[in-house]
């Protein structure tokens, strides 16, 4: 296999906080690798180093010569571009530079500059580049190319950055949380694209379905080192458990041997100088190995909820719109005790607005929500909390409560409470400004749950949380003795936590499906197949009536009969070509000659219309 990247002896620390030390690994052509680690252990820092954004303390990063590498950071920056198309066409790559020079030459009218610009356009195959961008943007549901960048949502910024990345067809992609802020349809589109593509991939993601469906290798950052597993995410879970079990067994054997060696070292201390030096050295090495302790450091969520009565909330004829955009249209629903509801839908259809209406953050245009007296909401929002960056972690919690009391068995000091969320005494003294994105979300989760809610509303809770924390949160929610509403793009998380699903389909319509997301997806596919089959069966008698056998009974001249036979052949061939072009445009593949294929598509469509019209004339 061709080596694309070789990393040797890489180390990085911030003061006394060591992220990774002397790590070595390689990436070969065609590998699709998922990088997994807990929050705050340096995943994003490692990707930044590999992408050349940050520097390492020591070690080397060596790419194959002339390798085209594309990097998508966790929070993409579209620069100073004014519109979506500007952000795409004015990058740092040679083709964008050629387009920029060509546009400048058009504005100035400089003939010499125009000649050079045309040569650059030819050399970089930049003709039709704009159309290719529009094709990818359309597949990513970005159709307003002149929309100002400052008006884009987080999900739209991520999609524009993805389009800018994919248009150049890099040989290797480095992606940091690519599914964050994308709706489920877009995640499935990206998943399909990466499955089909031969691109080499290194990515950080918490989306377990994404990891399972795409990756053929998992790398785990643990204990400042890298461990590699050749397989998908499920294979990694199995082999990781075996590794930890073997490691614990080695530590136990070392401890047993240490007892024997310790007794040997203590005997006849006056003769210590005469003991074998190699055995003394081996003793200290054994002592170090025996003191190793595996601490998986899992978040502990055994928090009890407050009592919740039978009456939760009822929506009465709720309507909400923003201008022409309808969010809810005469929405009625009675929420039952202990319900666990998932909400899915495209970005912008109103999922977060629905939550804000329920929480009375915004008002409906008409109708109302009737909330039960015992309901105590806690809202984990997509935006997160606005922390005071100059405060320490422990002080942020103490500002809310010095002591957290749930019942006689469950009560905590602020410090003990933070321990449950993996903040060690040292971590609790960190300034919030120094926390990673995942650590901030973990602190936010701690502050939400300390309010002792009985109705949890979680808006995109999986963004930036590591997989181990998500697994504990899933277990907690499954046993939570209250009500839950979850808005999430994480299919695995939704499947584990909800018992029915609201599907926001747009124009104010909300479908209540009695199952989780995967069950809804399977039902939707079956429904679409059955609808297509019914339509095909309905069309079959009409098609039979229009066959040549029926037409041959008409009184046609010999020449017209021959023409009709040829039309049948031509129409079949053109229909097949049109279907192939439709499939190509919908496939998500980047097309080098998109302008030529688009022109041919229009030509085929016109010919097909013309020949079908003539066929109808002759057959009637």
SELUMDREN-55718 format. One line per field, with one value per residue (C-alpha): x negated, y, z negated; residue in three letters. Coordinates in nm, 3 decimals. Each point is the difference from the previous one (the first is absolute). Example, Ala and Ser with C-alpha at 12.3 -4.5 7.8 and 13.67 -1.06 7.14 Angstrom:
residues 2
u: c(-1.230;-0.137) $
v: c(-0.450;0.344) $
w: c(-0.780;0.066) $
residu: c(ALA;SER) $
END
This chain:
residues 620
u: c(0.000;-0.113;-0.084;0.176;-0.103;-0.262;-0.002;-0.310;-0.050;0.262;0.045;0.210;0.060;0.142;-0.208;0.023;0.306;-0.134;0.240;-0.206;-0.358;-0.230;0.287;-0.075;0.241;0.045;0.289;0.005;0.189;0.367;0.022;0.303;-0.094;0.210;-0.192;0.160;-0.090;0.156;0.058;-0.307;-0.253;-0.116;0.197;0.053;-0.353;-0.141;0.207;-0.113;-0.363;0.052;0.167;-0.283;0.221;-0.186;-0.353;-0.118;-0.250;-0.203;0.026;0.058;0.298;-0.090;0.248;-0.058;-0.131;0.270;0.281;0.318;0.131;0.329;0.076;0.341;-0.041;0.268;0.102;-0.068;-0.085;0.118;-0.231;0.108;0.217;0.325;0.214;0.018;-0.146;-0.280;-0.091;-0.023;-0.182;-0.249;-0.200;-0.376;-0.006;-0.142;0.339;0.162;-0.303;0.038;0.371;-0.080;-0.265;0.241;0.271;-0.252;-0.109;0.363;0.051;-0.317;0.004;-0.377;-0.069;-0.334;0.157;0.291;-0.237;-0.184;0.329;0.138;-0.319;0.031;0.366;-0.098;-0.296;0.211;0.313;0.194;0.266;0.329;-0.142;0.282;0.262;-0.165;0.014;0.368;0.061;-0.164;0.167;0.340;-0.064;-0.080;0.331;-0.166;0.183;-0.022;-0.350;0.015;0.105;-0.227;-0.239;0.084;0.362;-0.095;0.083;-0.265;0.123;-0.008;-0.356;-0.104;0.163;-0.162;-0.338;0.063;0.079;-0.318;-0.195;0.151;-0.016;-0.380;0.023;-0.279;-0.168;0.015;0.262;-0.048;0.341;0.065;0.358;0.141;0.354;0.035;0.278;0.106;0.354;0.052;0.061;-0.332;-0.182;0.135;-0.102;-0.356;-0.009;0.100;-0.256;-0.287;0.104;-0.012;-0.311;-0.352;-0.131;-0.224;0.159;-0.095;0.287;0.110;0.370;0.229;0.260;-0.019;0.210;-0.227;-0.310;0.145;0.114;-0.314;-0.313;-0.223;-0.235;0.039;-0.279;0.048;-0.191;-0.034;-0.255;-0.198;-0.046;0.162;0.159;0.107;0.278;0.050;0.378;0.312;0.134;0.167;-0.325;-0.188;0.233;-0.064;-0.378;-0.033;0.169;-0.248;-0.293;0.112;0.058;-0.350;-0.151;0.170;-0.122;-0.359;0.023;0.133;-0.285;-0.250;0.144;-0.026;-0.362;-0.075;0.081;-0.270;-0.256;0.080;-0.073;-0.331;-0.095;0.071;-0.209;-0.354;0.002;-0.368;-0.084;0.197;-0.316;-0.075;0.342;0.024;0.037;0.216;0.251;0.008;0.069;0.270;0.161;0.049;0.138;0.240;0.102;0.094;0.209;0.176;0.107;0.181;0.370;0.264;0.249;0.261;0.143;0.362;0.257;0.228;0.367;0.203;0.192;0.361;0.278;0.267;0.353;0.210;0.381;0.229;0.069;-0.304;0.093;0.270;-0.032;0.324;0.024;-0.352;-0.097;-0.334;-0.152;-0.276;0.120;0.084;-0.175;0.242;-0.145;0.315;0.346;0.284;-0.218;0.178;-0.158;0.029;-0.337;0.023;-0.192;-0.348;0.006;-0.336;0.043;-0.252;0.029;-0.155;0.020;-0.207;-0.181;0.231;0.335;0.069;-0.128;-0.175;0.288;0.240;-0.209;-0.012;0.380;0.039;-0.237;0.183;-0.320;0.197;0.378;0.229;0.199;0.313;0.085;-0.183;-0.188;0.154;-0.279;0.052;-0.072;-0.264;-0.201;-0.355;-0.178;-0.375;-0.118;-0.333;-0.016;-0.191;-0.171;-0.121;-0.059;-0.176;-0.271;-0.220;-0.333;-0.195;0.153;-0.120;0.217;0.075;0.099;0.249;0.181;-0.020;0.162;0.310;-0.020;-0.262;0.192;0.217;0.275;0.223;0.111;-0.143;-0.219;-0.106;-0.157;-0.332;-0.235;-0.082;-0.340;0.147;0.264;-0.265;-0.190;0.301;-0.058;-0.373;-0.127;-0.285;-0.098;-0.275;0.246;0.241;-0.264;-0.035;0.127;0.302;-0.186;-0.246;0.268;0.047;0.337;0.090;-0.098;0.221;0.296;-0.067;-0.005;0.323;0.161;-0.108;0.163;0.322;0.045;-0.081;0.334;0.182;0.235;0.281;0.035;-0.322;-0.013;-0.324;-0.070;-0.289;-0.155;-0.251;-0.197;-0.355;0.064;-0.231;0.139;-0.054;0.198;0.276;0.027;0.042;0.256;0.193;0.008;0.111;0.283;0.125;0.053;0.101;0.324;0.139;0.072;-0.250;0.001;-0.312;-0.087;-0.298;-0.166;-0.177;0.192;-0.163;0.077;0.362;0.047;-0.127;0.205;0.344;0.322;0.173;-0.097;0.132;-0.101;0.007;0.057;0.043;0.297;0.115;0.059;-0.112;0.030;0.009;-0.164;0.025;-0.364;-0.362;-0.180;-0.124;0.351;0.138;-0.265;0.085;0.373;-0.062;-0.201;0.270;0.270;-0.189;-0.057;0.367;0.111;-0.236;0.119;0.366;-0.068;-0.182;0.287;0.244;-0.203;-0.042;0.339;-0.062;-0.343;0.151;0.250;-0.283;-0.206;-0.092;0.238;0.296;-0.139;-0.056;0.376;0.015;-0.008;-0.354;-0.208;-0.299;-0.231;0.196;-0.012;-0.380;-0.021;0.213;-0.221;-0.310;0.166;0.055;-0.371;-0.110;0.234;-0.121;-0.366;0.057;0.204;-0.283;-0.261;0.215;0.042;-0.379;-0.065;0.266;-0.170;-0.343;0.114;0.170;-0.295;-0.200;-0.310;-0.210;0.013;-0.295;0.213;0.322;0.068;-0.026;0.222;0.255;0.013;0.042;0.275;0.198;-0.060;0.124;0.304;0.092;-0.048;0.211;0.282;-0.016;0.002;0.272;0.221;-0.055;0.068;0.334;0.090;-0.066;0.154;0.325) $
v: c(0.000;0.354;0.203;0.338;0.119;-0.103;0.145;-0.068;0.074;0.277;0.175;0.294;0.152;0.321;0.072;-0.307;-0.130;-0.269;-0.076;-0.267;-0.114;-0.166;-0.134;-0.168;-0.117;-0.011;0.038;-0.185;0.070;-0.099;-0.027;0.157;0.061;0.116;0.170;-0.052;0.149;0.165;0.374;0.201;-0.268;0.181;-0.134;0.341;0.109;-0.306;0.074;0.365;-0.116;-0.242;0.277;0.243;0.237;-0.063;-0.113;-0.299;0.007;-0.278;-0.266;0.008;-0.002;-0.117;-0.010;-0.166;0.252;0.200;-0.156;0.211;0.025;0.165;0.104;0.076;0.145;-0.037;0.366;0.098;0.361;0.130;0.299;0.344;-0.125;0.193;-0.270;-0.379;-0.002;0.239;-0.238;-0.287;0.170;0.212;-0.264;-0.051;-0.272;0.065;-0.027;0.260;0.223;-0.040;0.093;0.300;0.119;-0.051;0.206;0.278;0.002;0.026;0.300;0.183;-0.089;-0.060;-0.216;-0.134;-0.093;-0.159;-0.215;-0.117;-0.062;-0.212;-0.206;-0.050;-0.100;-0.258;-0.131;-0.046;-0.136;0.286;0.038;-0.127;0.007;0.226;-0.239;-0.293;0.196;0.069;-0.369;-0.105;0.285;-0.108;-0.358;0.145;0.196;0.340;0.166;0.371;0.060;0.375;-0.034;0.206;-0.218;0.187;-0.123;-0.370;-0.237;-0.228;-0.291;0.210;0.117;-0.366;-0.095;0.287;-0.095;-0.362;0.109;0.209;-0.302;-0.262;0.201;-0.035;-0.380;-0.038;-0.338;0.011;0.160;0.103;0.067;0.125;-0.081;0.021;-0.092;0.277;0.246;-0.211;-0.136;-0.375;0.018;0.180;-0.247;-0.288;0.181;0.051;-0.359;-0.125;0.228;-0.123;-0.364;0.034;0.215;-0.143;0.291;-0.080;0.124;0.093;0.136;0.074;-0.067;-0.117;-0.131;-0.377;-0.095;0.224;-0.171;-0.347;0.061;0.176;-0.092;-0.300;0.095;0.164;0.185;0.073;0.266;-0.131;0.050;0.246;-0.276;-0.128;-0.345;-0.129;-0.249;-0.129;-0.008;0.212;0.146;-0.321;-0.193;0.271;-0.035;-0.374;0.023;0.298;-0.199;-0.285;0.245;0.150;-0.346;-0.109;0.322;-0.049;-0.362;0.117;0.252;-0.269;-0.238;0.280;0.063;-0.369;-0.015;0.326;-0.163;-0.263;0.253;0.238;-0.276;-0.069;0.369;0.023;-0.300;0.068;0.375;0.020;-0.218;0.216;0.106;-0.364;-0.073;-0.037;0.349;-0.119;-0.144;0.325;0.195;-0.250;0.045;0.375;-0.057;-0.262;0.238;0.263;-0.248;-0.135;0.350;0.057;0.041;0.005;0.277;0.021;0.306;-0.031;0.268;-0.114;0.089;-0.150;0.324;-0.030;0.203;0.192;-0.140;0.065;-0.013;-0.153;0.328;0.102;0.233;0.037;0.197;0.169;0.109;0.148;0.200;0.164;0.149;0.242;0.189;-0.260;-0.278;-0.218;-0.167;-0.144;-0.019;-0.070;-0.227;-0.203;-0.256;-0.136;-0.101;-0.299;-0.082;-0.155;0.052;0.007;0.187;0.048;0.284;-0.021;0.207;0.211;0.305;0.299;-0.182;0.117;-0.261;0.250;0.248;-0.269;-0.037;0.376;0.014;-0.275;0.179;0.332;0.159;0.109;0.033;-0.181;0.207;-0.172;-0.291;-0.086;-0.262;-0.111;-0.114;-0.224;0.150;-0.259;0.031;0.128;0.057;-0.011;0.114;-0.111;0.233;-0.025;0.333;-0.106;0.230;0.333;-0.068;0.265;-0.090;0.150;-0.232;-0.336;-0.308;-0.048;0.366;-0.021;-0.284;0.163;0.311;-0.216;-0.211;-0.087;-0.316;-0.215;-0.195;-0.256;-0.225;-0.158;-0.240;0.239;0.330;0.150;0.287;0.199;-0.172;-0.351;0.081;0.101;-0.322;-0.187;0.180;-0.086;0.331;-0.095;0.238;0.132;0.043;0.188;0.268;0.058;0.321;-0.058;0.171;-0.294;-0.272;-0.190;0.007;-0.341;0.097;0.310;-0.214;-0.240;0.291;0.129;-0.344;-0.002;0.340;-0.101;-0.320;0.159;0.186;-0.333;0.011;-0.244;0.106;0.010;0.180;-0.075;0.193;-0.163;-0.149;-0.214;0.290;-0.004;-0.271;-0.301;-0.349;-0.127;0.296;-0.059;-0.365;0.098;0.269;-0.260;-0.235;0.284;0.105;-0.357;-0.008;0.366;0.012;0.300;0.133;0.061;0.184;-0.042;0.187;-0.176;-0.096;-0.294;-0.305;-0.243;0.227;0.042;-0.375;-0.064;0.265;0.076;-0.199;0.211;0.268;0.333;0.046;0.366;-0.017;0.374;0.234;-0.047;-0.374;-0.226;-0.379;-0.204;-0.336;-0.278;-0.106;0.117;0.155;-0.324;-0.146;0.317;-0.015;-0.364;0.082;0.297;-0.211;-0.270;0.265;0.162;-0.340;-0.097;0.338;-0.035;-0.357;0.104;0.283;-0.241;-0.249;0.281;0.108;-0.355;-0.022;0.338;-0.110;-0.317;0.200;0.202;-0.293;-0.043;-0.299;0.229;0.268;-0.243;-0.033;0.364;0.070;0.130;0.015;-0.228;0.300;0.108;-0.355;-0.004;0.348;-0.113;-0.305;0.222;0.243;-0.283;-0.083;0.366;0.079;-0.304;0.098;0.368;-0.093;-0.227;0.276;0.255;-0.241;-0.057;0.375;0.050;-0.268;0.158;0.346;-0.145;-0.223;0.269;-0.071;0.300;0.030;0.137;0.080;0.109;0.274;-0.248;-0.254;0.270;0.109;-0.360;-0.052;0.293;-0.129;-0.350;0.146;0.212;-0.295;-0.223;0.256;0.036;-0.375;-0.077;0.266;-0.153;-0.349;0.122;0.151;-0.327;-0.230;0.200) $
w: c(0.000;0.080;-0.312;-0.008;-0.346;-0.255;-0.353;-0.213;-0.370;-0.019;-0.336;-0.117;-0.343;-0.139;-0.308;-0.224;0.188;0.237;0.288;0.178;-0.023;0.254;0.214;0.333;0.270;0.376;0.242;0.331;0.322;-0.020;-0.378;-0.170;-0.363;-0.294;-0.285;-0.342;-0.338;-0.302;-0.007;-0.085;0.103;0.314;0.300;0.162;-0.091;0.179;0.313;-0.008;-0.011;0.289;0.201;-0.073;-0.202;-0.328;-0.083;-0.201;-0.286;0.162;0.269;0.375;0.237;0.353;0.290;0.335;0.255;0.184;-0.203;0.012;-0.358;-0.101;-0.359;-0.155;-0.351;-0.263;0.039;0.365;0.081;0.337;-0.027;0.117;0.286;0.046;0.164;0.017;0.353;-0.103;-0.283;0.247;0.287;-0.187;-0.182;-0.006;0.267;0.354;0.172;-0.223;0.057;0.377;-0.018;-0.219;0.250;0.291;-0.173;-0.073;0.366;0.111;-0.229;0.102;0.371;-0.004;0.309;-0.128;-0.335;0.187;0.211;-0.313;-0.180;0.286;0.005;-0.378;0.040;0.263;-0.202;-0.316;0.177;-0.158;0.273;-0.139;-0.354;-0.119;0.140;-0.178;-0.326;0.053;0.066;-0.330;-0.193;0.135;-0.112;-0.343;0.006;0.048;0.291;-0.083;0.137;-0.061;-0.365;-0.229;-0.201;-0.321;0.027;0.019;-0.286;-0.150;0.212;0.319;-0.071;-0.047;0.333;0.192;-0.150;0.104;0.358;0.010;-0.124;0.232;0.324;0.014;-0.033;-0.257;-0.024;-0.380;-0.225;-0.364;-0.158;-0.354;-0.110;0.357;-0.111;-0.260;0.095;0.301;0.019;0.045;0.376;0.047;-0.226;0.208;0.322;-0.133;-0.123;0.346;0.168;-0.220;0.045;0.380;0.013;0.018;-0.207;-0.299;-0.322;-0.355;-0.207;-0.353;-0.059;-0.280;0.250;-0.053;0.306;0.209;-0.141;0.053;0.357;0.129;-0.193;0.061;-0.284;-0.342;-0.183;-0.369;-0.195;-0.353;-0.279;0.222;0.262;0.322;0.031;0.342;0.088;0.356;0.027;-0.050;-0.326;-0.123;0.058;-0.192;-0.302;-0.013;0.038;-0.236;-0.276;0.063;-0.014;-0.330;-0.148;0.108;-0.136;-0.336;-0.010;0.065;-0.282;-0.235;0.096;-0.057;-0.346;-0.093;0.119;-0.180;-0.335;0.060;0.120;-0.284;-0.249;0.180;-0.009;-0.374;-0.097;-0.126;0.069;-0.105;0.300;0.244;0.185;0.080;0.150;0.377;0.145;0.293;-0.252;-0.196;0.324;0.096;-0.342;0.049;0.349;-0.140;-0.278;0.258;0.204;-0.308;-0.100;0.329;-0.055;0.270;-0.063;0.275;-0.170;0.103;-0.070;-0.283;0.050;-0.282;-0.049;-0.114;0.160;-0.189;-0.018;0.309;0.003;0.259;0.178;0.208;0.286;0.261;0.324;0.106;0.367;-0.001;0.310;0.074;0.313;0.092;0.307;0.266;-0.188;-0.197;-0.312;-0.162;0.156;-0.244;-0.214;-0.269;-0.231;-0.354;-0.147;-0.235;-0.317;0.054;0.377;0.177;0.326;0.281;0.252;0.347;0.318;0.235;-0.133;-0.003;-0.017;-0.356;-0.248;-0.228;0.042;-0.127;-0.316;-0.054;0.035;-0.259;-0.240;0.057;0.134;0.307;0.035;0.246;0.249;-0.129;-0.228;-0.321;-0.205;-0.330;-0.237;-0.307;-0.343;-0.099;0.323;-0.052;0.331;0.055;0.341;0.146;0.298;0.325;-0.070;-0.347;-0.297;0.009;-0.257;-0.157;0.164;-0.292;-0.258;-0.118;0.055;-0.370;-0.042;0.288;-0.179;-0.343;0.142;0.058;-0.317;-0.262;-0.085;0.228;-0.183;0.174;-0.288;-0.314;0.202;0.272;-0.102;0.108;-0.055;0.314;0.017;-0.038;0.262;0.254;-0.071;0.141;0.330;0.025;-0.135;-0.233;-0.282;0.232;0.290;-0.226;-0.051;0.376;0.147;0.225;0.286;-0.002;0.040;0.327;0.178;-0.141;-0.355;0.024;0.110;-0.289;-0.246;0.153;-0.043;-0.367;-0.057;0.175;-0.201;-0.337;0.022;-0.068;0.301;0.077;0.364;0.202;0.335;0.182;0.320;0.189;-0.318;0.192;0.152;-0.143;-0.261;0.018;0.059;-0.356;-0.142;0.258;-0.103;-0.366;0.095;0.203;-0.298;-0.229;0.233;0.033;-0.380;-0.044;-0.200;0.184;0.348;0.279;0.332;0.215;0.318;0.156;0.327;-0.169;0.125;-0.246;-0.297;0.109;0.049;-0.354;-0.181;0.154;0.029;0.267;0.247;0.125;0.365;0.106;0.376;0.065;0.060;-0.358;0.030;-0.287;0.034;-0.322;0.069;-0.265;-0.001;0.010;0.297;0.161;-0.020;0.161;0.273;0.078;0.009;0.229;0.246;0.007;0.048;0.290;0.166;-0.036;0.141;0.298;0.063;-0.013;0.247;0.232;-0.009;0.075;0.302;0.136;0.182;0.166;0.117;0.144;0.200;0.153;0.128;0.364;0.020;-0.061;0.226;0.285;0.040;0.112;0.372;0.046;0.314;0.025;-0.057;-0.310;-0.141;0.041;-0.162;-0.295;-0.054;0.002;-0.240;-0.248;0.017;-0.027;-0.289;-0.195;0.053;-0.089;-0.310;-0.114;0.054;-0.185;-0.294;-0.011;-0.005;-0.272;-0.211;0.061;-0.109;-0.311;-0.095;-0.178;0.213;0.106;0.380;0.196;0.308;-0.169;0.258;0.291;-0.176;-0.089;0.365;0.113;-0.258;0.144;0.355;-0.093;-0.174;0.308;0.238;-0.222;-0.008;0.378;0.073;-0.255;0.159;0.347;-0.143;-0.137;0.337;0.183;-0.263;-0.004) $
residu: c(UNK;UNK;UNK;UNK;UNK;UNK;UNK;UNK;UNK;UNK;UNK;UNK;UNK;UNK;UNK;UNK;UNK;UNK;UNK;UNK;UNK;UNK;UNK;UNK;UNK;UNK;UNK;UNK;UNK;UNK;UNK;UNK;UNK;UNK;UNK;UNK;UNK;UNK;UNK;UNK;UNK;UNK;UNK;UNK;UNK;UNK;UNK;UNK;UNK;UNK;UNK;UNK;UNK;UNK;UNK;UNK;UNK;UNK;UNK;UNK;UNK;UNK;UNK;UNK;UNK;UNK;UNK;UNK;UNK;UNK;UNK;UNK;UNK;UNK;UNK;UNK;UNK;UNK;UNK;UNK;UNK;UNK;UNK;UNK;UNK;UNK;UNK;UNK;UNK;UNK;UNK;UNK;UNK;UNK;UNK;UNK;UNK;UNK;UNK;UNK;UNK;UNK;UNK;UNK;UNK;UNK;UNK;UNK;UNK;UNK;UNK;UNK;UNK;UNK;UNK;UNK;UNK;UNK;UNK;UNK;UNK;UNK;UNK;UNK;UNK;UNK;UNK;UNK;UNK;UNK;UNK;UNK;UNK;UNK;UNK;UNK;UNK;UNK;UNK;UNK;UNK;UNK;UNK;UNK;UNK;UNK;UNK;UNK;UNK;UNK;UNK;UNK;UNK;UNK;UNK;UNK;UNK;UNK;UNK;UNK;UNK;UNK;UNK;UNK;UNK;UNK;UNK;UNK;UNK;UNK;UNK;UNK;UNK;UNK;UNK;UNK;UNK;UNK;UNK;UNK;UNK;UNK;UNK;UNK;UNK;UNK;UNK;UNK;UNK;UNK;UNK;UNK;UNK;UNK;UNK;UNK;UNK;UNK;UNK;UNK;UNK;UNK;UNK;UNK;UNK;UNK;UNK;UNK;UNK;UNK;UNK;UNK;UNK;UNK;UNK;UNK;UNK;UNK;UNK;UNK;UNK;UNK;UNK;UNK;UNK;UNK;UNK;UNK;UNK;UNK;UNK;UNK;UNK;UNK;UNK;UNK;UNK;UNK;UNK;UNK;UNK;UNK;UNK;UNK;UNK;UNK;UNK;UNK;UNK;UNK;UNK;UNK;UNK;UNK;UNK;UNK;UNK;UNK;UNK;UNK;UNK;UNK;UNK;UNK;UNK;UNK;UNK;UNK;UNK;UNK;UNK;UNK;UNK;UNK;UNK;UNK;UNK;UNK;UNK;UNK;UNK;UNK;UNK;UNK;UNK;UNK;UNK;UNK;UNK;UNK;UNK;UNK;UNK;UNK;UNK;UNK;UNK;UNK;UNK;UNK;UNK;UNK;UNK;UNK;UNK;UNK;UNK;UNK;UNK;UNK;UNK;UNK;UNK;UNK;UNK;UNK;UNK;UNK;UNK;UNK;UNK;UNK;UNK;UNK;UNK;UNK;UNK;UNK;UNK;UNK;UNK;UNK;UNK;UNK;UNK;UNK;UNK;UNK;UNK;UNK;UNK;UNK;UNK;UNK;UNK;UNK;UNK;UNK;UNK;UNK;UNK;UNK;UNK;UNK;UNK;UNK;UNK;UNK;UNK;UNK;UNK;UNK;UNK;UNK;UNK;UNK;UNK;UNK;UNK;UNK;UNK;UNK;UNK;UNK;UNK;UNK;UNK;UNK;UNK;UNK;UNK;UNK;UNK;UNK;UNK;UNK;UNK;UNK;UNK;UNK;UNK;UNK;UNK;UNK;UNK;UNK;UNK;UNK;UNK;UNK;UNK;UNK;UNK;UNK;UNK;UNK;UNK;UNK;UNK;UNK;UNK;UNK;UNK;UNK;UNK;UNK;UNK;UNK;UNK;UNK;UNK;UNK;UNK;UNK;UNK;UNK;UNK;UNK;UNK;UNK;UNK;UNK;UNK;UNK;UNK;UNK;UNK;UNK;UNK;UNK;UNK;UNK;UNK;UNK;UNK;UNK;UNK;UNK;UNK;UNK;UNK;UNK;UNK;UNK;UNK;UNK;UNK;UNK;UNK;UNK;UNK;UNK;UNK;UNK;UNK;UNK;UNK;UNK;UNK;UNK;UNK;UNK;UNK;UNK;UNK;UNK;UNK;UNK;UNK;UNK;UNK;UNK;UNK;UNK;UNK;UNK;UNK;UNK;UNK;UNK;UNK;UNK;UNK;UNK;UNK;UNK;UNK;UNK;UNK;UNK;UNK;UNK;UNK;UNK;UNK;UNK;UNK;UNK;UNK;UNK;UNK;UNK;UNK;UNK;UNK;UNK;UNK;UNK;UNK;UNK;UNK;UNK;UNK;UNK;UNK;UNK;UNK;UNK;UNK;UNK;UNK;UNK;UNK;UNK;UNK;UNK;UNK;UNK;UNK;UNK;UNK;UNK;UNK;UNK;UNK;UNK;UNK;UNK;UNK;UNK;UNK;UNK;UNK;UNK;UNK;UNK;UNK;UNK;UNK;UNK;UNK;UNK;UNK;UNK;UNK;UNK;UNK;UNK;UNK;UNK;UNK;UNK;UNK;UNK;UNK;UNK;UNK;UNK;UNK;UNK;UNK;UNK;UNK;UNK;UNK;UNK;UNK;UNK;UNK;UNK;UNK;UNK;UNK;UNK;UNK;UNK;UNK;UNK;UNK;UNK;UNK;UNK;UNK;UNK;UNK;UNK;UNK;UNK;UNK;UNK;UNK;UNK;UNK;UNK;UNK;UNK;UNK;UNK;UNK;UNK) $
END
